[in-house]
């Protein structure tokens, strides 16, 4: 859990990613952040959705898991909770980046232009191919698994929209009997197909390896319905998978000897 949280905090603090600082904007020009974390030994989990002032949503998700009887807190209630337990609170402007603001303005302009064309359909809310949601999976020396995911969601999303990242079983899942999973992609598909849990279920009930299960869900099930995205998964023996059906996935891994590897578009 410590490793997962620490890794995700670094990514949340980096404006290059769509999580924490540098998150995308909603249609109304707000940054609404989602995150979840889960451990595999007892299947404890915590999540927040739609937070606007919490510097590191993944830490808020862990606080929900460890300091409440609940799994998911949303909106103002999650913000108030984070402040009450002493997490770092920032002004909403902290999350703003000019790159993401311009992305929203371009999308709003496309919508206006479509409205001005008689009979033209509005462009669908388009999830950027550069997903940039962040996540991590890890295993400790005792064989305990953990997973976490954090995101700013989908650019130009409707107010109050929540994707898969804070949904246990969709964007995040961990179970020592199978694997730990973190996902990124078009969240509506990942929720409907319960992607993170489905990967674990294929391992539990059909005896698939981590790679086989991840590929079945990402490369077969989702691709059949044009659901775009990716998943990272790690099992109790240290076997891992990084499966994606998009153009690429920015990803990396570190082994017990400290060797780190980074991959971008390589298959």
HELIX and SHEET records of a PDB file:
HELIX    1   1 UNK A    2  UNK A   12  1                                  11    
HELIX    2   2 UNK A   57  UNK A   67  1                                  11    
HELIX    3   3 UNK A   75  UNK A   84  1                                  10    
HELIX    4   4 UNK A   92  UNK A   95  5                                   4    
HELIX    5   5 UNK A   98  UNK A  116  1                                  19    
HELIX    6   6 UNK A  187  UNK A  192  1                                   6    
HELIX    7   7 UNK A  195  UNK A  206  1                                  12    
HELIX    8   8 UNK A  210  UNK A  215  1                                   6    
HELIX    9   9 UNK A  216  UNK A  221  3                                   6    
HELIX   10  10 UNK A  222  UNK A  224  1                                   3    
SHEET    1   A 5 UNK A  72  UNK A  74  0                                        
SHEET    2   A 5 UNK A  45  UNK A  51  1                                        
SHEET    3   A 5 UNK A  33  UNK A  39 -1                                        
SHEET    4   A 5 UNK A 145  UNK A 151 -1                                        
SHEET    5   A 5 UNK A 134  UNK A 139 -1                                        
SHEET    1   B 4 UNK A 172  UNK A 174  0                                        
SHEET    2   B 4 UNK A 179  UNK A 185 -1                                        
SHEET    3   B 4 UNK A 229  UNK A 235 -1                                        
SHEET    4   B 4 UNK A 240  UNK A 244 -1                                        
SHEET    1   C 2 UNK A 251  UNK A 254  0                                        
SHEET    2   C 2 UNK A 260  UNK A 263 -1                                        
END                                                                             
